[in-house]
Amino acid sequence: MRLANKKVICLVDEEFEDLELWYPIYRVREEGAEVHLVGAEKGHTYMGKYGVPAKSDYSFDEIDSNDYDAILVPGGWAPDKLRRYSKVLQMVQEMDAAGKPIGQICHAGWVLISAKILNGRKVTSTPGIKDDMENAGSEWFDEAVVVDSNIVSARRPPDLPPYAKAFCDAIAARA
């Protein structure tokens, strides 16, 4: 498996978009990576928009981004909550500075905006936050998946197959 011995953070909070959290997690796990769900509280069960639960393995404060190879930020309404935690923004900034893959889909772009890592980057997101993405300095494209260096972005659930593949490819490309 090409992602054996790789570790991935997946951020979680209330009202994540169920498919945008679980589909990439399962895809990355299928490739052999270990995925940890990380939320404000360790062991808390967060509920997705459509009622699918996700129990956090760790809290934000327990995680050191240096111990991980990539980070996933799911969409839904969770990103609006996640971007309010300084530790989340710090993790995203550290992953970006290290060139580690950052996966973001739909409204997850809000977290990258608040982390101030989008200036000069090419991205996509749900069209609903296109203006936010552009106002953060990025160049926005209406495409299923956009990869710019270590940022892998997608628009919405129908884009999950090519998004998850591109995210796995980005992890695998790092030695």
Beta strands, then each sheet from edge to edge (+ up, - down):
strand 1: 7-11
strand 2: 34-39
strand 3: 45-47
strand 4: 53-55
strand 5: 58-59
strand 6: 70-73
strand 7: 102-105
strand 8: 122-123
strand 9: 139-140
strand 10: 145-148
strand 11: 151-154
sheet 1: 5+ 2+ 1+ 6+ 7+ 11+ 10-
sheet 2: 3+ 4-
sheet 3: 8+ 9+
end
